[in-house]
């Protein structure tokens, strides 16, 4: 839904409309993990009123599902600091910029004819991610920072299964 609307010159107004009508259960995983969505999220994050609407929607999502599920896992930038500041467990998952760029490139599932093409694409992704990281961590409204009581986990050298094991051990107190 965001992809369709953000081509307008008036991103903020369209973003408000989208945010008000957003249904988290209708979102597709591939849309959430796209490079376009990542760029758009970083841009939208600069609008305080829009962030307020989205934060409220996320809190409502958790409240509406408390009776259905014994717990909830949310992924996002403000989860531990704004959305669920009293969560039992908070994790701030990070990796080196190079590793993140390589993972994003793998997600794109692109076949390259030449090794140089892959290197160029990787360098471009690294540049874009550095710019986005700088914007996200330096903005005045809700900068990208881990919650004070979050478990910070660097996933540069572990895979998803190892991350799950590490998180499970923390939750179970092992």
C-alpha positions as a printed Julia matrix, in Angstrom:
174×3 Matrix{Float64}:
  0.0     0.0     0.0
  2.82    2.42    0.81
  4.51    1.76   -2.5
  1.43    2.8    -4.44
  0.95    6.07   -2.6
  4.46    7.4    -2.02
  4.95    8.45   -5.63
  2.85   11.51   -4.89
  4.56   14.82   -4.21
  2.55   15.11   -1.03
  3.99   12.15    0.86
  2.95   13.39    4.28
 -0.78   13.63    3.5
 -0.84   10.24    1.8
  1.16    8.76    4.67
 -1.45    9.95    7.18
 -4.2     8.35    5.11
 -2.27    5.08    4.89
 -1.41    5.09    8.6
 -5.01    5.61    9.67
 -6.21    2.67    7.55
 -3.26    0.36    8.16
 -3.98   -3.27    9.04
 -0.8    -5.03   10.2
 -2.25   -8.44    9.42
 -2.55   -7.54    5.73
  1.09   -6.57    5.29
  3.23   -8.89    3.18
  6.67   -9.95    4.4
  8.32   -9.26    1.05
  6.98   -5.7     1.06
  8.24   -5.06    4.6
 11.78   -6.21    3.8
 12.21   -4.36    0.51
 14.82   -1.66    0.01
 12.08    0.73   -1.08
 10.17    0.2     2.17
 13.36    0.72    4.2
 14.0     4.06    2.49
 10.38    5.1     2.86
 10.29    4.17    6.56
 13.33    6.32    7.19
 11.68    9.27    5.43
  8.31    8.81    7.13
 10.07    8.63   10.5
 10.84   12.33   10.2
  7.14   13.25   10.55
  6.32   13.38   14.31
  2.52   13.34   13.88
  2.72   10.38   11.55
  4.99    8.51   13.97
  2.42    9.19   16.69
 -0.35    7.6    14.59
  1.8     4.58   13.72
  2.92    4.13   17.32
 -0.71    4.16   18.46
 -1.64    1.6    15.78
  1.16   -0.7    16.97
  0.06   -0.38   20.61
 -3.52   -1.18   19.54
 -2.26   -4.21   17.64
 -0.61   -5.57   20.79
 -3.62   -4.77   22.99
 -6.05   -6.38   20.53
 -4.01   -9.6    20.42
 -3.21  -10.03   24.14
 -6.08  -12.43   24.67
 -5.31  -14.47   21.53
 -1.61  -15.08   22.13
  0.58  -15.61   25.22
  3.17  -13.17   23.91
  4.01  -10.88   21.07
  7.12  -10.29   18.99
  7.37   -6.93   17.28
 10.12   -5.79   14.97
 10.74   -2.1    14.55
 12.71    0.92   15.51
 10.6     2.37   18.33
  9.33   -0.87   19.82
 11.47   -0.94   22.97
 11.6     2.81   23.52
  8.13    4.09   22.52
  5.69    1.31   21.68
  6.36   -1.19   24.49
  8.71    0.51   26.96
  7.59   -1.93   29.69
  8.07   -5.09   27.64
  9.49   -8.06   29.53
 12.25   -8.51   26.97
 13.74   -6.06   24.5
 16.3    -6.9    21.88
 18.21   -4.49   19.66
 19.46   -6.53   16.74
 22.32   -5.12   14.71
 25.09   -6.16   12.34
 27.96   -4.46   10.58
 26.99   -2.31    7.62
 28.83   -4.64    5.24
 27.01   -7.73    6.52
 23.64   -5.95    6.41
 24.29   -4.9     2.81
 25.29   -8.45    1.83
 22.13   -9.81    3.42
 19.99   -7.25    1.63
 21.65   -8.19   -1.64
 20.86  -11.87   -1.0
 17.23  -10.93   -0.25
 17.04   -9.28   -3.65
 18.0   -12.64   -5.2
 19.73  -11.03   -8.18
 21.96  -13.01  -10.52
 25.02  -11.08  -11.62
 26.85  -11.75  -14.87
 30.08  -10.25  -13.57
 31.63  -10.1   -10.11
 32.19   -6.36  -10.6
 28.44   -5.82  -11.0
 27.85   -7.45   -7.63
 30.61   -5.37   -6.02
 29.14   -2.14   -7.44
 25.65   -3.03   -6.2
 27.06   -3.92   -2.78
 28.95   -0.62   -2.53
 25.82    1.26   -3.55
 23.79   -0.51   -0.86
 26.45    0.24    1.76
 26.37    3.94    0.81
 22.57    4.07    1.0
 22.49    2.23    4.33
 25.13    4.54    5.82
 23.08    7.57    4.78
 19.91    6.07    6.22
 21.66    5.06    9.45
 23.01    8.59    9.85
 19.58   10.11    9.23
 17.88    7.64   11.58
 20.35    7.99   14.44
 20.67   11.78   14.29
 17.06   12.89   13.91
 15.61   14.82   16.84
 12.32   12.91   16.96
 12.79    9.31   18.1
 16.33    8.69   16.9
 17.33    5.09   16.27
 18.8     3.97   19.61
 18.44    0.83   21.7
 16.31    1.03   24.83
 18.44    1.38   27.96
 17.38   -2.07   29.13
 17.57   -3.79   25.73
 19.77   -6.78   25.02
 21.98   -5.6    22.15
 22.87   -8.49   19.87
 25.34   -8.22   17.0
 24.34  -10.71   14.31
 27.29  -10.04   12.03
 28.66  -13.54   12.53
 25.58  -15.56   13.46
 22.65  -16.79   11.4
 18.93  -16.67   12.17
 18.96  -20.02   14.0
 21.84  -18.92   16.24
 20.05  -15.65   16.95
 16.9   -17.54   17.91
 18.91  -19.76   20.26
 20.59  -16.73   21.85
 17.27  -14.9    22.35
 15.61  -18.05   23.72
 18.41  -18.48   26.27
 17.98  -14.89   27.42
 14.21  -15.3    27.78
 14.53  -18.61   29.6
 17.27  -17.22   31.84
 19.84  -19.79   30.79
